[in-house]
Amino acid sequence: MMDLTPLRQHPDFRRLWLGTAFSVLGFQVSAMAVSLQIFRITGSTFAVGAVGLVSVLPLIFGGLWGGVLADTRDRRCVALAASLGLWVLTGLIAAQAFLRLDSIAVLYGLIALQSLLHPINQAARGAIIPNIVGLKRLPAANALNMSASTVALTLGPMLGGFLVAAVGYGWTYLVDVGTFTVGLWALYRLPPQVPQQAEGEEQPTRGLSSVVEGLRFVRSSPVVAMTFMLDLCAMITLFPQALFPAMALVVVGGSEAVAGLLSGTMTLGAFLGTVLSGRAVRVRAQGRALT
């Protein structure tokens, strides 16, 4: 079963874990609401799927730059700044819903900005965990973090669909604003998280050169490159969320809550895997285990 030791022994990790769980839950609520709102405005599954197109470049750039910032800056400050930006952007998404702008361009623009900040936030939060729990407890802490994210991926879309059907888009987005506030509080309570260097270790490079260095490392490591490619293929081919609004509202003839239910049930298997992840820390042949 899952190892809960990091939650019991490390109050800072407990707060960070709780804040991350609420933040991811709210983000999934908003993501479901955005898909439903775009489909309501356009009636097009392509328009819903285009959210991925407007997000991909900001996600790539944010992911690369987020790693640089997490390696060279105070990770708490980086995560706080990115989370505050995401909090403001979610508030703007709520505002456009209350104002009934019904503008796809506005939604796409706000989503693109969110996609830029989200990986920066995630990179900084992930880099904080080893500082808090130490290397010995890191596998268990990562499993707990994954379990929180998986629960949020399951419940978030369901809650998002239900809220849209019950109270409308604006109030649904405000739920995300509220949950992100919990994440900001958790980060604010942390002490400074300056990157630690081992004795004799070279100072990390900064700026674009660090990004290039990271890409060279991926290219030189077959295992890392293969992992990246497998994850990319899975993300592109195995997530049909863009179809769920049309399936729920047109094919099935149900409400927005049905779309949330369809999206949320996709991650139930992943949740079961994280519950049984306690033995993973003892696995030595990781490639064989994944196969």
Beta strands, then each sheet from edge to edge (+ up, - down):
end
